[in-house]
Amino acid sequence: MNRRNLLLGAGALAAAGGAGLAGWSAAVGSTADYDRYSAGLRAAAPADPALADLIRYATLAANGHNTQPWRFRIADAAIDILPDLSRRTPVVDPDDHHLFVSLGCAAENLRMAATATGRPGTLSLEGTAARYEFGRGPARADPLFDAIPLRRCSRTLYDGRPLSSRDLETLERAANTPGVRLILLTDRPRINQARDLVVAGNEAQMTDPAFMAELKRWLRFNPRDAMRTGDGLYSAASGSPVLPAGAGGFAFDRFFGAAAENERYARQIDSSSGLAVFLAEGADPAHWMTVGRACQRFMLAVAALDLRCAFVNQPVEVAGLRPALAALVGETALRPDLMLRFGRGPVLPFSPRRPVASVLV
Ligand SMILES: Cc1cc2nc3c(=O)[nH]c(=O)nc-3n(C[C@H](O)[C@H](O)[C@H](O)COP(=O)(O)O)c2cc1C
C-alpha cells in the first residue's frame, strides 16, 4: 500500500468516526472555494497596474516551504523587498540560504512585472535586501511576465521524453545571469547519480525528527487551512489527499516514511527529462538572491513553454552531500544552490499566498 492509500485510509477512518459529511466539509473547506481563491490571487494584472498588483505578482514567486519570507516597503518611485526573519526555517535552512533565494525570486517577479507594464527600472541588491527603483516608460511585452500567474511547482510524474535542444536553449537563455552557473543534466547516467543523492538526502532529512517537526508546521492539509493562513505546503499541491488537520497530522506522524518517499522521488526523477543545477559564484545573501532571480526566470520559461518543473533540493540542503553534487556537475569550487527536475506532465492545484496587505511594511 502506498503513502497516498494509507493517507486516504486514515482520512476515511477519521470521517467515519467524525460527524459525517457536513462535519467533514466544515473541517476541510471546499476545493471549489479554493479554486476561486487561487484564481483571484493569479488574476491578470490590469494594463496600468497599481503598485499593489506588482507586489501581488512578486508574491507569486517560488519560496522555500511557501513561508513567503518577505516584506515590501513602498517608497518614492521605489519598492524595497526585505527579509521577514520571523518566517525562517532554521532546520532545513540554518544559514537562511533559501530565505534569500526566495527574496531573489520575488524581486525578479517584481522587476519583470513592473518593466512589462510601464515602470522600467533598476533592481539593486543591498546587503540583505533588494530595492527596485523605477520610472515611467512604455509597456514592454514579455512572455515571462505573462507566465508569472501560470508558474507553479509540479510535484507529479512527467513523461520521461527528452526536450528538444531548442527548448533547452530557451531555458538556459532565460536563466542566464552574471555570477550564476546553470548546469543542465540530460544524460541518464548523471541524472541517476543525482537521483541517488536526492534519495540519500531525503533519507537523512526524514529520519531527523527536527526536520520532520519543522516540515509539519508548514503543512496545510486542506483548503480551509490553506486559505486561512495563505501560506505553507497545501497537501493537494503535492498530490496528497485533503484531510481535516487532526487526521492529516496523525497520518503524517504514522505513515509518512522515508522508504515510500525515497521511492516516490526516484520515480519522479526517472520520469523527468532532465535536472537543472544552479551554482552562484559566491556564498552570501547577495549571491543567493541573484541565484533566486536566475532560477525564477528559469521556472517562468518552463511555464511559458507549457513544461513542468519541481525542486529536488535534498543534496543542497544536506550539507554533507553538496561536494558530491558539485563534483557531478564539474564545479568542485562552488556550493550548489538549487536543483530542479523538469519535463512534460500534468499539473496539481496552485499553492496559497497571503494577501498583499499582510506583506506590506
Ligand atoms: C529556495 C527554495 C527551495 C525549495 N525547496 C524545495 C524542495 O526541496 N522541495 C520541494 O518540493 N519544493 C521546494 N521549493 C518549492 C516551494 O515549496 C514552492 O515554491 C512553494 O511551496 C510555493 O509553491 P509554488 O512554487 O507552486 O507557487 C523550494 C523553493 C525555493 C525558492
The ligand as a Gaussian input file, in Angstrom:
#p B3LYP/6-31G(d) Opt

LIG

0 1
 C       14.876000      28.153000      -2.176000
 C       13.760000      27.202000      -2.424000
 C       13.848000      25.893000      -2.008000
 C       12.820000      24.990000      -2.277000
 N       12.964000      23.671000      -1.940000
 C       12.013000      22.789000      -2.278000
 C       12.200000      21.396000      -2.091000
 O       13.267000      20.962000      -1.645000
 N       11.214000      20.538000      -2.431000
 C       10.053000      20.990000      -2.991000
 O        9.183000      20.176000      -3.303000
 N        9.843000      22.311000      -3.206000
 C       10.804000      23.206000      -2.868000
 N       10.625000      24.529000      -3.140000
 C        9.368000      24.979000      -3.759000
 C        8.425000      25.634000      -2.776000
 O        7.919000      24.679000      -1.862000
 C        7.306000      26.309000      -3.560000
 O        7.858000      27.329000      -4.340000
 C        6.236000      26.884000      -2.640000
 O        5.578000      25.859000      -1.934000
 C        5.198000      27.671000      -3.420000
 O        4.619000      26.868000      -4.408000
 P        4.642000      27.281000      -5.952000
 O        6.082000      27.444000      -6.339000
 O        3.984000      26.165000      -6.646000
 O        3.918000      28.573000      -6.071000
 C       11.651000      25.447000      -2.919000
 C       11.560000      26.775000      -3.334000
 C       12.609000      27.654000      -3.108000
 C       12.522000      29.060000      -3.616000

